[in-house]
């Protein structure tokens, strides 16, 4: 009995050592393949500041536009998947094409902007660029184009624009800028608007055209114009048409708060009624602006 067990133990030990040697060879091969000039590693290192005194380190500041699409949970419960999944899938492909510069539009508008990053997760999308980017206003223009299309299809948005430390590469996004944007969207914005922090506003308002894209709301908070403003305070024809379509959607949803079963839940009805009325007031301002002639591009 004892003699038969000894060879089995020896065999198991031999196999175990062989596995260790094989794993070690794989690790060495991986280290050889991972070179310092790897594009992904360069990108991540470019987003981090060198540690002071050889200790610690900090992420560099990035301009972040963080936007949440409202009402997704309710649409999921109603099995209205197409109401939000299709637009989000489209915009994910649209943003990916811009980041990877596969489309003609990306090659034309983003020839030098190599710090652009964009991603979507659940009902949220985020677009960012380095604080010292050549054209940070393009990030704002992208967010406005997406929000305008969503509003026109009855999908309203809320979010924030921040300028703080951030790591954003491909589908990975983390940092103080993201935390700040999430808290502003959840606790401060309240209405379907995109708040702009003081730091982000200072950066954006340094350009003459960017100054037009930021407005002071009724409570003194700076917000991003969802519907882009053309030079001299005008609106493009496509922006005007999208705002008109969005107003019809908001008016429809406002009337729904006055019917059963919404009326039975007064807290929910009045809360939504206030937000829809805020949107109508804003859209009336947009529609009251002069329609620009010539170029129909919103940004």
C-alpha positions in Angstrom: 0.0 0.0 0.0 2.7 2.5 1.0 4.9 1.6 -2.0 2.0 2.3 -4.4 1.4 5.8 -3.0 5.0 7.1 -3.3 5.1 7.2 -7.1 1.8 9.1 -7.3 3.0 11.8 -4.9 6.3 12.1 -6.9 4.3 12.4 -10.1 2.1 15.2 -8.7 5.2 17.1 -7.6 6.8 16.8 -11.0 3.7 18.1 -12.8 3.4 21.0 -10.4 7.0 22.1 -11.0 6.5 21.8 -14.7 3.4 24.0 -14.5 5.4 26.6 -12.5 8.2 26.6 -15.1 5.7 27.0 -17.9 3.9 29.9 -16.1 7.3 31.6 -15.5 8.1 31.4 -19.2 4.8 33.0 -20.1 5.4 35.8 -17.6 8.8 36.5 -19.1 7.3 36.5 -22.6 4.6 39.0 -21.5 7.3 41.3 -19.9 9.2 41.3 -23.2 6.1 42.2 -25.2 5.1 45.1 -22.8 7.5 47.8 -23.9 7.7 51.4 -22.6 6.7 52.8 -26.0 3.4 50.9 -25.9 0.7 53.3 -27.0 -1.7 52.6 -24.2 1.0 53.0 -21.6 2.1 56.3 -23.1 -1.5 57.5 -23.0 -1.9 56.6 -19.3 1.4 58.2 -18.4 0.5 61.3 -20.3 -2.6 61.7 -18.0 -0.5 61.6 -14.8 1.7 64.3 -13.4 5.2 63.2 -12.2 5.3 62.6 -8.4 6.7 65.4 -6.3 9.9 64.4 -4.6 9.5 60.9 -5.8 6.4 60.3 -3.7 2.9 59.9 -4.8 1.6 61.6 -8.0 -1.6 63.1 -9.3 -3.7 62.9 -12.4 -3.7 65.8 -14.7 -6.8 68.0 -15.1 -9.2 67.3 -18.0 -12.3 69.0 -19.2 -15.1 66.6 -18.7 -18.7 66.7 -20.0 -20.8 64.2 -18.0 -24.4 63.7 -19.2 -27.1 61.4 -17.8 -30.1 60.5 -19.9 -33.2 60.9 -17.6 -36.1 58.4 -17.3 -34.2 55.3 -18.4 -35.3 53.2 -15.4 -39.0 54.0 -16.1 -38.5 53.0 -19.8 -36.9 49.8 -18.8 -39.8 48.9 -16.5 -42.1 49.6 -19.4 -40.0 47.5 -21.7 -39.5 50.6 -23.9 -35.9 49.5 -24.7 -35.9 51.1 -28.1 -36.7 54.4 -26.5 -33.2 54.8 -25.2 -31.0 51.8 -26.2 -31.0 52.7 -29.9 -30.0 56.3 -29.4 -27.3 55.3 -26.9 -25.9 52.6 -29.2 -25.8 55.1 -32.1 -23.9 57.7 -30.1 -21.5 55.1 -28.7 -20.6 54.2 -32.3 -20.5 57.9 -33.3 -18.1 58.8 -30.4 -15.9 55.8 -31.0 -15.5 56.8 -34.6 -14.4 60.3 -33.6 -11.9 59.1 -31.0 -10.4 56.6 -33.4 -10.6 59.2 -36.2 -12.2 56.8 -38.7 -14.8 59.2 -40.0 -14.3 62.1 -42.4 -15.8 64.4 -39.8 -13.2 63.3 -37.2 -10.4 63.8 -39.6 -11.6 67.3 -40.5 -12.5 68.6 -37.0 -10.0 66.7 -34.8 -6.8 66.6 -36.8 -4.7 67.8 -33.8 -6.9 66.9 -30.9 -5.3 63.7 -29.8 -6.4 63.9 -26.2 -10.1 63.4 -27.0 -11.7 60.5 -25.1 -15.4 59.4 -25.1 -17.3 56.6 -23.5 -20.8 55.5 -22.6 -22.0 53.4 -19.7 -25.6 52.5 -18.9 -27.6 55.7 -19.4 -24.6 58.0 -19.2 -22.0 59.3 -21.7 -18.8 61.2 -20.9 -16.5 63.2 -23.3 -13.2 64.7 -22.2 -10.0 66.3 -23.4 -6.9 67.6 -21.8 -7.1 71.0 -20.1 -4.5 72.4 -22.5 -6.1 70.9 -25.6 -5.9 72.9 -28.8 -9.7 73.2 -29.2 -11.6 72.3 -26.0 -14.8 73.8 -27.5 -15.1 70.8 -29.8 -15.9 68.7 -26.7 -18.7 71.1 -25.8 -19.9 71.0 -29.4 -20.1 67.2 -29.4 -22.1 67.2 -26.2 -24.5 69.8 -27.5 -25.1 67.8 -30.7 -25.9 64.6 -28.8 -28.1 66.4 -26.3 -30.0 68.2 -29.0 -30.8 65.0 -30.8 -31.8 63.3 -27.5 -34.2 66.2 -26.6 -35.8 66.1 -30.0 -36.5 62.4 -29.5 -38.0 62.9 -26.1 -34.9 61.8 -24.1 -34.0 64.6 -21.7 -30.6 65.1 -20.2 -28.9 66.4 -17.1 -25.3 66.6 -16.2 -22.2 68.8 -15.5 -19.0 70.1 -17.0 -16.0 69.9 -14.7 -12.3 70.7 -14.9 -10.4 68.5 -12.4 -8.0 65.5 -12.1 -9.3 62.7 -14.3 -8.1 59.5 -15.9 -10.1 58.8 -19.1 -8.9 56.2 -21.6 -11.2 54.0 -23.7 -13.8 52.5 -21.3 -11.8 53.4 -18.1 -12.8 56.7 -16.4 -12.1 57.7 -12.8 -10.9 60.7 -10.8 -12.1 63.7 -8.9 -13.6 65.3 -12.1 -15.9 62.3 -12.5 -17.0 62.3 -8.8 -17.7 66.0 -8.9 -19.7 65.8 -12.1 -21.8 62.9 -10.7 -22.6 64.8 -7.5 -23.5 67.9 -9.4 -25.8 65.9 -11.7 -27.4 64.0 -8.9 -27.8 66.6 -6.1 -27.5 70.1 -7.6 -28.8 70.3 -11.2 -32.4 69.3 -10.4 -33.7 70.5 -13.7 -32.7 68.9 -17.1 -29.7 71.2 -17.5 -25.9 70.8 -17.6 -24.1 72.7 -14.9 -20.7 74.3 -15.5 -18.2 74.6 -12.6 -16.4 77.8 -12.1 -13.1 76.3 -13.2 -14.5 74.9 -16.4 -16.3 78.1 -17.1 -13.1 80.1 -16.8 -11.4 77.8 -19.3 -14.3 77.8 -21.8 -15.1 81.5 -21.6 -11.5 82.4 -22.6 -12.7 82.0 -26.2 -15.2 84.4 -27.8 -17.4 81.7 -29.2 -17.3 79.5 -26.1 -18.6 82.4 -24.0 -21.9 82.2 -26.0 -22.4 78.5 -25.0 -22.6 79.3 -21.3 -25.6 81.0 -19.7 -26.6 82.1 -16.2 -29.7 80.4 -15.1 -32.5 81.8 -12.8 -30.7 80.7 -9.7 -27.3 82.2 -10.6 -25.7 78.9 -11.6 -23.8 78.6 -14.9 -25.3 76.1 -17.4 -24.3 74.9 -20.8 -26.5 75.8 -23.7 -28.1 72.5 -24.8 -28.9 74.0 -28.2 -25.7 75.6 -29.6 -25.5 79.3 -30.1 -24.1 80.5 -33.4 -22.0 83.7 -33.7 -23.8 86.9 -32.8 -26.3 85.0 -30.6 -28.2 83.4 -33.5 -29.2 79.7 -33.9 -28.7 77.5 -36.9 -31.7 76.3 -38.8 -31.1 72.7 -37.7 -30.9 73.8 -34.1 -34.1 75.8 -34.4 -35.9 72.8 -36.0 -34.6 70.4 -33.2 -35.8 72.9 -30.5 -39.2 73.1 -32.1 -39.5 69.3 -32.2 -38.3 69.1 -28.6 -40.9 71.6 -27.4 -43.7 69.4 -28.9 -42.3 66.4 -26.9 -42.1 68.4 -23.7 -45.6 69.8 -24.1 -46.9 66.3 -24.6 -45.1 65.1 -21.4 -46.4 68.1 -19.5 -50.0 67.2 -20.3 -49.4 63.7 -19.2 -48.7 65.0 -15.6 -52.3 66.3 -15.5 -53.9 62.9 -16.3 -54.4 59.8 -14.3 -52.6 57.9 -12.9 -50.0 60.6 -12.6 -52.4 62.9 -10.7 -52.7 60.3 -8.0 -49.1 60.7 -7.1 -48.9 64.5 -6.5 -45.3 64.5 -5.4 -44.2 62.9 -8.7 -46.6 64.9 -10.8 -45.6 68.3 -9.4 -41.9 67.5 -9.5 -42.1 66.6 -13.2 -44.4 69.5 -14.0 -41.9 72.0 -12.6 -39.1 70.5 -14.7 -41.2 70.4 -17.9 -42.1 74.0 -17.4 -38.4 74.9 -16.9 -37.7 73.2 -20.2 -40.6 75.1 -22.0 -39.3 78.4 -20.8 -35.8 77.6 -22.0 -37.0 76.3 -25.4 -39.1 79.4 -25.9 -35.9 81.5 -25.5 -34.1 79.3 -28.0 -37.0 79.6 -30.5 -37.1 83.3 -30.0 -33.6 83.7 -31.3 -32.8 84.8 -34.8 -32.1 82.0 -37.2 -28.6 82.2 -38.7 -28.2 82.2 -42.5 -25.5 80.5 -44.4 -23.8 77.6 -42.7 -26.2 75.2 -41.0 -23.6 73.6 -38.8 -24.4 73.9 -35.0 -20.6 74.0 -34.1 
